[in-house]
Amino acid sequence: MGLAIKTAHLEIKRYTPSLLELYAPIPTRPFFEPAADRRCPYCGSPVKWHARFRVYRIESGKATDTLRRALIKSLPKTGHQFVVIEQKATGQNAFFEWLDKTSGGLDFDDPGWLNVISRHYLSRKEPKVDWLPHFDAAHSIRRSRRLDTGFELDQGRLFLAPALFDELLLVQYLASRSQKAGGLTLEGRYTLPELFSRLRNAGYLRRAEIRAHNPSDALEKLLEHLSGGETAIKFYHLVDRRELLKKAKEIGLLNPPKPKAKP
């Protein structure tokens, strides 16, 4: 590439991926998909010289901001082992990206997917709660008749406050409505008009201050309510560069090959 050895080593150690590289649908140099021969498609180097970036994306919000600051403060500062890249977004962007990613990993032919997406959504809604033990101990999820907020576990049944349970039905409908006619929920399959009627009669539309008179308008307003709409948020991408720095140090200790003489 026309760089002196020392300059090349410095460039390697300074490298941090950009947002465009992180979100590229097809990996571009220096990133690549592992090949059958496990060699770099650009230079042919073996796998021992490949470095993997681990990137953790944290969505801003009341439930995460304090924990995020504490996490970043606790990380080592020497050598820029960790780098934080900020990205502006909206609540709606964040919600639909979450829904697409979560739904993409579900097996809709396995009835267990309802529990899986329920746990994922409740973990998103209430991240301070460790939901896994509750779901491991529960054999069903039900709408509570005595809770106004929150949840409780009683004899293997996970009871959710009415608003939280109704919201969960909406998320399940959104995740599954493109798979078959209507959307499958804990209460069975609903078409949009049926779901609209169910949420209206249960009082969820009133609690969410949705005053639409037809299912399509209601769904649009429900999505805005559920996601936060155009509310500005940020994604914080925490990039772990430790493996890159380790490989760069190992390369720096090698004797570089002598350039071939020009004919």
HUKAMO-V751057 format. One record per residue. N is the residue number from 1. RES is the residue in one letter. PHI is phi in degrees with one decimal (999 if undefined). NEAR is the number of other ideal C-beta (glycine too) atoms within 10 Angstrom. Layout:
((N,RES,PHI,NEAR) (N,RES,PHI,NEAR))
This chain:
((1,M,999,5) (2,G,80.1,5) (3,L,-103.7,11) (4,A,-67.4,8) (5,I,-56.4,11) (6,K,-63.5,9) (7,T,-64.2,11) (8,A,-62.0,16) (9,H,-63.6,16) (10,L,-64.0,14) (11,E,-65.7,12) (12,I,-63.5,18) (13,K,-68.3,17) (14,R,-84.7,10) (15,Y,-68.2,14) (16,T,-134.8,14) (17,P,-65.4,19) (18,S,-90.0,9) (19,L,-62.0,12) (20,L,-61.5,8) (21,E,-69.8,14) (22,L,-65.2,15) (23,Y,-104.8,10) (24,A,-62.4,12) (25,P,-63.5,5) (26,I,-123.6,7) (27,P,-58.1,11) (28,T,-117.9,10) (29,R,-52.2,10) (30,P,-93.7,14) (31,F,-88.5,13) (32,F,-161.1,14) (33,E,-80.8,7) (34,P,-57.7,10) (35,A,-97.9,10) (36,A,-61.1,5) (37,D,-85.9,10) (38,R,61.4,10) (39,R,-108.4,16) (40,C,-63.7,16) (41,P,-72.4,12) (42,Y,-95.1,10) (43,C,-123.7,9) (44,G,80.1,8) (45,S,-69.1,11) (46,P,-73.5,10) (47,V,-63.3,11) (48,K,-65.1,8) (49,W,-104.5,13) (50,H,-87.2,15) (51,A,-118.5,16) (52,R,-107.9,8) (53,F,-89.9,17) (54,R,-107.7,11) (55,V,-121.8,12) (56,Y,-114.8,12) (57,R,-102.9,13) (58,I,-116.2,17) (59,E,-88.2,21) (60,S,-68.9,18) (61,G,162.6,16) (62,K,-59.9,7) (63,A,-77.8,14) (64,T,-114.8,15) (65,D,-60.9,14) (66,T,-64.4,9) (67,L,-66.4,12) (68,R,-64.1,18) (69,R,-60.5,11) (70,A,-64.8,9) (71,L,-62.9,15) (72,I,-63.9,13) (73,K,-64.3,8) (74,S,-81.2,7) (75,L,-77.7,12) (76,P,-62.8,9) (77,K,-99.0,8) (78,T,-71.7,5) (79,G,71.5,11) (80,H,52.0,13) (81,Q,-66.0,16) (82,F,-125.8,17) (83,V,-128.3,15) (84,V,-108.9,14) (85,I,-112.5,16) (86,E,-95.4,10) (87,Q,-139.3,14) (88,K,-78.3,10) (89,A,-155.3,15) (90,T,-124.9,15) (91,G,-57.7,19) (92,Q,-65.3,17) (93,N,-56.4,17) (94,A,-63.0,21) (95,F,-65.3,20) (96,F,-72.3,14) (97,E,-65.5,14) (98,W,-62.1,15) (99,L,-64.0,20) (100,D,-62.7,10) (101,K,-67.1,10) (102,T,-67.8,16) (103,S,-65.5,18) (104,G,-63.5,8) (105,G,-98.9,10) (106,L,-96.3,17) (107,D,-101.9,9) (108,F,-73.0,14) (109,D,-85.9,7) (110,D,-102.8,10) (111,P,-56.4,9) (112,G,-65.7,9) (113,W,-63.0,19) (114,L,-63.7,19) (115,N,-68.1,17) (116,V,-63.0,16) (117,I,-71.0,21) (118,S,-62.6,23) (119,R,-65.5,18) (120,H,-63.7,20) (121,Y,-69.6,22) (122,L,-64.3,22) (123,S,-67.1,15) (124,R,-72.7,18) (125,K,-71.3,15) (126,E,-127.8,14) (127,P,-67.6,15) (128,K,-79.1,8) (129,V,-91.7,13) (130,D,-85.5,9) (131,W,-79.5,20) (132,L,-58.8,10) (133,P,-62.0,10) (134,H,-65.5,16) (135,F,-72.9,17) (136,D,-64.8,8) (137,A,-89.9,12) (138,A,-103.9,21) (139,H,-107.0,10) (140,S,-157.7,10) (141,I,-119.0,20) (142,R,-134.5,13) (143,R,-84.7,18) (144,S,-79.2,19) (145,R,-102.9,7) (146,R,-121.7,7) (147,L,-88.6,16) (148,D,-95.0,8) (149,T,-142.5,10) (150,G,76.2,12) (151,F,-154.4,19) (152,E,-155.5,13) (153,L,-107.0,13) (154,D,-140.4,10) (155,Q,49.9,7) (156,G,78.4,9) (157,R,-119.4,14) (158,L,-94.3,23) (159,F,-96.1,20) (160,L,-113.7,22) (161,A,-56.7,17) (162,P,-50.3,17) (163,A,-63.0,17) (164,L,-69.5,20) (165,F,-65.4,22) (166,D,-63.6,21) (167,E,-64.8,22) (168,L,-65.6,21) (169,L,-59.8,21) (170,L,-63.1,23) (171,V,-63.7,23) (172,Q,-63.3,22) (173,Y,-62.0,23) (174,L,-63.7,20) (175,A,-70.6,25) (176,S,-111.3,21) (177,R,-67.2,19) (178,S,-84.4,9) (179,Q,-83.6,14) (180,K,-144.2,10) (181,A,-59.2,8) (182,G,73.0,17) (183,G,-135.2,22) (184,L,-88.5,20) (185,T,-134.5,21) (186,L,-62.6,16) (187,E,-99.4,14) (188,G,107.4,8) (189,R,-87.5,15) (190,Y,-122.3,22) (191,T,-82.4,14) (192,L,-60.1,16) (193,P,-60.4,13) (194,E,-67.2,16) (195,L,-65.2,26) (196,F,-57.3,22) (197,S,-64.0,14) (198,R,-62.1,18) (199,L,-71.0,25) (200,R,-68.5,16) (201,N,-66.5,9) (202,A,-79.3,16) (203,G,89.8,12) (204,Y,-67.8,21) (205,L,-62.4,21) (206,R,-65.9,11) (207,R,-64.4,14) (208,A,-85.4,19) (209,E,59.2,8) (210,I,-96.5,19) (211,R,-112.1,10) (212,A,-69.2,15) (213,H,-108.6,8) (214,N,-136.8,10) (215,P,-56.7,18) (216,S,-65.3,10) (217,D,-65.3,13) (218,A,-64.2,21) (219,L,-61.3,20) (220,E,-60.7,12) (221,K,-72.1,16) (222,L,-64.5,23) (223,L,-63.9,16) (224,E,-65.7,17) (225,H,-65.6,17) (226,L,-68.9,19) (227,S,-93.6,18) (228,G,96.1,16) (229,G,58.1,13) (230,E,-88.4,10) (231,T,-57.8,13) (232,A,-72.8,10) (233,I,-135.6,16) (234,K,-134.0,15) (235,F,-101.1,17) (236,Y,-111.9,19) (237,H,-95.2,18) (238,L,-93.0,17) (239,V,-98.6,18) (240,D,-89.4,15) (241,R,-101.5,21) (242,R,-63.3,14) (243,E,-67.6,14) (244,L,-60.5,19) (245,L,-65.2,16) (246,K,-64.6,12) (247,K,-64.6,17) (248,A,-63.4,19) (249,K,-65.8,13) (250,E,-64.2,11) (251,I,-65.1,17) (252,G,-64.0,15) (253,L,-85.7,6) (254,L,-81.9,9) (255,N,-82.8,5) (256,P,-66.1,10) (257,P,-67.2,6) (258,K,-72.1,6) (259,P,-63.8,6) (260,K,-71.0,6) (261,A,-68.7,5) (262,K,-71.0,4) (263,P,-69.1,3))
